[in-house]
Amino acid sequence: MTTKARALDNQDRRIMRALQKNARLSNAELAELVGMSTTACWNRTRQLENEGYIRGYVALLDQQKLGFADIVLLEVTLDRHDDDALARFGAELATLTEVLEAYLVSGDYDYLVKVAVDGTAGYERFLREKLYKIAGIRHSRSMFALRCMKSIPSVQV
């Protein structure tokens, strides 16, 4: 049974917006920004974490400086579509460090996969040495992203 999420209020949203902009804020800085006492802010932030609204905190790394400047959007079709085949493919994708995001989708392809590579040579290595070693792929199609027009780490609140 799924528990219905409680309604978020303006304080919750202010806390989450501030943390989206800078997750390294101290509780005192966060409390001042959102106009709460430090204790109330700490309790509210922990409640948001415990309820799953805040799933974690991350450092956003510069892909280009790390040698993965190119983004490829990859569409993949599998041979089979039973639960085991989908679960197996999803689990294998999750182990590939180049894979940034992967979605099971509707339409002509089964998966849309966002991959970070070092140019066409890096993408060829990824295909030959990793992706095509996963059993059950019938077809794939790729597109290199020319430029990112918008990127946000999560939904804005």
Secondary structure, DSSP 8 states (H G I E B T S, - for coil): ---------HHHHHHHHHHHH-TT--HHHHHHHHT--HHHHHHHHHHHHHTTSS--------TTTTT--EEEEEEEEES--SHHHHHHHHHHHHT-TTEEEEEE-SSS-SEEEEEEESHHHHHHHHHHHTGGGSTTEEEEEEEE-S--S---SS---
